[in-house]
Amino acid sequence: MSPYRVGQGWDRHALVEGLPLMLGGVHVPFDRGLLGHSDGDVLAHAVADAVLGAAGLDDLGTLFPSSDARWRGVSSMLLVEQVRERLARAGAEVVNLDAIVIAQQPRLATHLPEMRLRLAIALGVPAERVSLKAKSPEGVGALGKGDGIEASAVALVCYSAAAPEHA
């Protein structure tokens, strides 16, 4: 059986007034933030679910449920770090990650290098293994009206030769 596994993650949250906007562990200056049980960081959530999916582990909502007050307002980057620890306990590591953030506003290009670095640190990999892009929905749909932000991610993980077989 191949030691490599691929997983994908996706998340979307509504933008609301009165909250800071966190994406990839970076505070992005904007007049609204993402509504969520944690800090609402859709990029971190998509990344965590991609890694969990590749490892065949439970999803983010199962591991860190919104019904558990411990996760209220927590930094989503902490969740990514905990996902990395679970992956390591399973005998695997992230090989690379490719992620996209879709937002009409704010423009994110200047924030991507810092997001990439913070994600790489949380995943325990060199920044060269993290690809991150920002795309605009070009005014189409709810995202195009600026009602929310969406992110998707694909992760490749590799199990060590000593790790137990995972289906």
C-alpha positions in Angstrom: 0.0 0.0 0.0 1.3 3.5 -0.9 2.5 5.6 2.1 0.9 8.7 0.5 -2.6 9.9 1.1 -4.5 13.0 -0.3 -7.2 14.9 1.5 -9.3 17.9 0.7 -10.9 20.5 3.0 -13.4 23.3 2.5 -15.0 25.9 4.6 -17.2 29.0 4.3 -18.2 31.6 7.0 -20.3 34.7 6.9 -18.7 38.1 7.3 -20.2 40.1 10.2 -19.5 43.5 11.8 -17.8 43.6 15.2 -15.3 40.8 14.7 -11.7 40.8 13.6 -10.9 39.1 10.3 -8.5 36.2 10.8 -7.2 34.2 7.8 -4.3 31.8 7.9 -3.5 33.0 11.4 -3.1 36.6 10.2 -5.2 39.5 11.3 -6.4 41.2 8.1 -7.6 44.8 8.6 -11.2 44.9 7.5 -14.5 46.3 8.7 -15.9 42.8 9.3 -14.8 39.4 10.5 -15.8 35.8 10.0 -18.6 34.4 12.2 -17.7 31.1 13.8 -17.4 29.2 17.1 -13.6 29.6 17.0 -12.1 32.7 15.4 -13.8 31.7 12.2 -10.5 31.4 10.2 -11.9 29.5 7.1 -8.4 29.0 5.7 -7.1 27.3 8.8 -10.3 25.2 8.9 -10.0 24.1 5.3 -6.3 23.3 5.8 -7.0 21.3 9.0 -9.8 19.3 7.3 -7.6 18.5 4.3 -4.8 17.1 6.5 -7.4 15.2 8.6 -9.0 13.8 5.5 -5.6 12.7 4.1 -4.9 10.9 7.4 -8.3 9.3 7.5 -9.1 11.0 10.8 -12.3 12.6 12.0 -13.1 16.0 10.6 -12.6 19.3 12.4 -16.2 19.6 13.6 -16.0 16.2 15.2 -12.7 16.7 16.9 -13.4 20.3 18.0 -17.2 20.6 18.2 -19.0 23.9 18.5 -20.9 22.4 21.5 -17.6 22.4 23.4 -17.0 25.7 25.1 -13.2 25.1 25.2 -13.1 26.0 21.5 -15.1 29.2 21.7 -13.1 32.0 20.3 -9.9 29.9 20.1 -7.3 30.6 17.4 -7.9 28.2 14.6 -4.1 28.0 14.2 -4.1 26.2 17.5 -6.4 23.7 16.0 -4.1 23.2 13.0 -1.2 22.6 15.4 -3.3 20.0 17.2 -4.1 18.3 13.9 -0.4 18.2 13.1 0.2 16.5 16.4 -2.5 13.9 15.7 -0.9 13.3 12.3 2.5 12.8 13.9 1.1 10.3 16.5 -0.3 8.4 13.5 3.2 8.2 12.0 2.7 10.7 9.2 3.7 14.2 8.1 2.5 16.8 5.6 4.3 16.6 2.3 2.7 19.6 0.8 -0.4 21.8 0.9 -2.3 23.8 -1.8 -5.0 26.2 -0.7 -7.2 28.9 -2.1 -9.1 31.7 -0.3 -12.1 33.1 -2.2 -13.2 36.6 -1.2 -14.6 39.6 -3.0 -13.2 41.9 -0.2 -10.7 42.6 1.2 -7.9 42.1 -1.2 -5.6 39.5 0.2 -2.5 39.4 -2.0 -0.3 41.4 0.4 -1.2 39.1 3.3 -0.5 35.8 1.5 3.2 35.5 2.4 2.5 35.9 6.1 -0.4 33.4 5.9 1.8 30.9 4.1 4.5 31.2 6.7 2.1 30.8 9.6 0.5 27.8 8.0 3.9 26.2 7.3 4.9 26.7 11.0 1.6 25.3 12.3 2.0 22.3 10.0 5.7 21.8 10.8 6.9 22.1 7.2 9.1 24.5 5.2 7.2 27.4 3.7 8.1 26.1 0.2 5.7 23.2 0.8 2.7 25.5 1.2 1.0 27.1 -1.8 -1.6 29.7 -1.2 -3.7 31.7 -3.6 -6.4 34.3 -3.3 -9.2 34.5 -5.8 -12.1 36.8 -6.4 -15.6 35.5 -7.1 -15.9 38.4 -9.6 -19.1 39.7 -8.1 -21.0 36.4 -8.5 -23.2 34.9 -5.8 -23.2 35.5 -2.1 -19.4 35.6 -2.0 -19.4 38.1 -4.8 -21.7 40.3 -2.8 -19.2 40.2 0.0 -21.4 38.2 2.4 -18.7 35.7 3.3 -15.3 34.1 2.6 -14.6 30.6 1.5 -11.4 28.5 1.4 -10.4 25.1 0.0 -7.3 23.1 0.5 -5.7 19.9 -0.7 -3.0 18.2 1.4 -0.6 15.3 0.6 0.6 13.4 3.7 3.1 10.6 3.9 3.3 7.8 6.4 6.7 6.6 7.6 7.7 3.0 6.9 7.3 2.2 10.6 3.7 3.6 10.8 0.8 1.1 11.0 -1.2 0.6 7.8 -4.0 3.1 7.3 -6.8 2.6 4.9 
